[in-house]
Amino acid sequence: MALNVAYPKNSSTQDSVSPAEWQARIDLAAAYRFVANKQWDGGLFNHLSVRVPDDSKRFLLKPHDLLFEEVTASSLIKLDLDGAPVGFKDNVNPAGFTIHSAVLNGRPDINAVCHVHTVIGEAISAHGKGLRPLAQGGMKFYNRISYHEFEGIAEHSDECARLQRDLGPKNMALILRNHGVLTAGTTMSQAVSNLADLLGAAEAQLRLEAAGAPVHEVSAEICEHTAQQFERSSQGAASWNAILRQMDRLDPSYRN
C-alpha cells in the first residue's frame, strides 16, 4: 500500500509540463535517490536519464552540480537529443550528454538509461573475460550484454556512433571497458532492475573468483532458458512500486 503523503506541488515546473512528463520526472528522481541509497552513485560523474514521454527527441538528465541524493523532479534538465553538445558551462556533464544521447538516439525502443562507475562496475569492466553466467542473476545477461572499448573520457560526439554499434539492436546492458557499466530499458523500472542485477552478478562473480573456489558451470542450454525466463517476467511494476514506497519512507522530497 502506498503511503498517504501529501507531496507539495512545484507550480513552476509541474504546471508547465504534461502529466506524462511529470511522472517521468518523478520516476527518474526516484531512480537517482535509489541509486544514491545503494551507494552506486560515486559523486557527480555518474548519470541516469529518461526520454520525455511526449517528446521523443528530448531527454531528462540531472544538473551536473547535484548529487544523486539532491535530485528532485523539478530540478532535472531537459536536453535535445539532436541539439549541439552541451557541457559544464550548461551545468551538464559532457560525457553524460554523449553517452545518453547516443543510446537514446540509436535505440528508439529504449526510454531510460543508467550509467555508473561503482567499484564493482569498474572491476568487471576491466575483467579480461567480462561477465560470466555463474549464478541466476548473471544468466539474465547471457548472450545479451555488449562491450565498448575504452576511448578516454566520453567527451566527443564522434564516439556516439561506436557506442550505438557496440550496444547493438537488442541488448539492454553494455559494459564500458575500463570505465563502468550501463543498463537500459523501455521503462525506468526496467533500466534500474537491469542495473541492480548486473552489479549483483558482477559482485558475485568477483567474490567467487577472489575466493579461488572451483566454479560449477551451468550448461549453455540452461543459461539461455533462464535468460528467456527473465525476459518473460512481469515483476517489474511490483518491484518499482516497492522502490517508490522505500524512497517515500526515506525522503519524499524527490517528488518536488
Secondary structure, DSSP 8 states (H G I E B T S, - for coil): ----------HHHHTTS-HHHHHHHHHHHHHHHHHHHTT---TTS-EEEEEETTEEEEEEE--TTS-GGG--GGG-EEEETTS----GGGT--HHHHHHHHHHHHH-TT--EEEEE--HHHHHHHT-TT-----SHHHHTTTT--EEE---SSS--GGGHHHHHHHHTTT-SEEEETTTEEEEEESSHHHHHHHHHHHHHHHHHHHHHHHHT-------HHHHHHHHHHHHH---HHHHHHHHHHHHHHH-GGGG-
